Amino acid sequence: MIGKILVIDDAPIIRDFLSDVLTDWGFTVDSAENGKIGYEMAVKNEYTVVFCDVHMPVMNGVQTVIQLKQAKPELPIIMTDSYPEKQVEQAIREGAIRCLNKPFDLDDLKSAVNSIIRNQIPSLK
């Protein structure tokens, strides 16, 4: 196992896609269907990185980033969104590293993960 990643997204297809790709790359992946569940999981577990959707029910991505950064300021968070907008900018201001736009480009996804854990995934270089 290279590391543990949490995917927070209300769309099952996105959770499944990221889980499949990241698992193929050697990660253990947990997923949550909204920010509230994702926050609870992140506080209880150690994750290498969190992928968090911007638009979700119950607790949106910006609220999730704010709470996660209060609980675990060192936790790297990458936002995901179908269309860039002001909420993404706010999430970045609150501590998210960057935003990946949907549909995902696999090279961009690799680059984002590699920027967080450079030498831990030599097969992705």
Buried (B, 14 or more C-beta within 10 A) or exposed (E): EBBBBBBBBBBEEBBEBBBEBBEEBEBBBBBBBBBBBBBEBBEEEEBBBBBBBBBBEBBBBBBBBBBBBEEBEEBBBBBBBEEEEEBBEBBBEBBBBBBBBBEBEEEEBBEBBBEBBEEBBEEBE
